[in-house]
Amino acid sequence: MQTNVFDYTGKIVSIQKTRDNVVIVCTDGMTHEMERTEYDEQVDFAQFSPRKGTEIRGFRVIDGAGNDVAYKFYFCC
């Protein structure tokens, strides 16, 4: 199966947290969902809490059908 890797940069518009997941919406309309533990690890790594306007960078791996295979993001101040 063919996969494509994309670098990604976006600015956060909103962060919605539940007990298990965190959903981050960016200005370009992209929605990034991660488990709460992964979000907490990223916050610990960045050493600050992201908020509206925070830049998010990373990469996405998309399969030939347009589905996410893998993705990893980090927060930039």
N, C-alpha and C positions, 0 to 999 in steps of 0.2 A: 504494500500500500504506500502510495506517495504521501510524503509529509512536507510541509513548508514551515520554516522558522521565521518569525517576524520579531524584530526589535519593537519595543513599545514604549512610548512616552505619553503621559496624559496628566491632566490636572484634575484633582478631586473636586466634585460638586457636592457629593453627599456620602455619608457613611452611615449605614443602618446595621445595628448590631442586634443579634438574638442570642440566646443562651449558647447555641451551637455554631452559628455562622456569622460572618460579617460580609455585607454586600457593599461594594464601593462603586459609585457611579462617577464617571469622568465627563468632562466637557464635550468630548467627541461622541458621547452616547454609549461608550463601552461600559459594560457592567462586569465587575470582577467579583466573584464569590469565593471566599476561602473559609476554611474551618477556623473556629475561634482560637484554637491553639496555635495555628500557623500565623494568624494575625498578631497574637500576643508575642510570638517569637520575633516577628518583623519589627514590632514596636520596641522590643528589648534591644534588637540589633541597631535600630536607627537612633535609639536613646531619646526619642521624643514621640509624642502622640500626633498622628496626622490629623489634619482638619481641612476644611474647605480651602482650596487653593494650593494645597500641598501637591508637589509633583510626585508621580509614581512612574517608575521605570522598570523595565524587565524584558521578558521575551515570552512569546506564545508559540507553541507547536500545534499546527492545524493539519488534520488529515485531509485526504482528497475530497471528503464529503462535507468539509467545513466545520467539523467538530474539534473541540479542544482535546488534544492528546496530553499536553502538559503545559504548564505555565508557571512562571516564577516572577515575583515582583518585589521591589523594595521601595521604601519611601525616601524622598530627597527633600531637604529643606531649602 
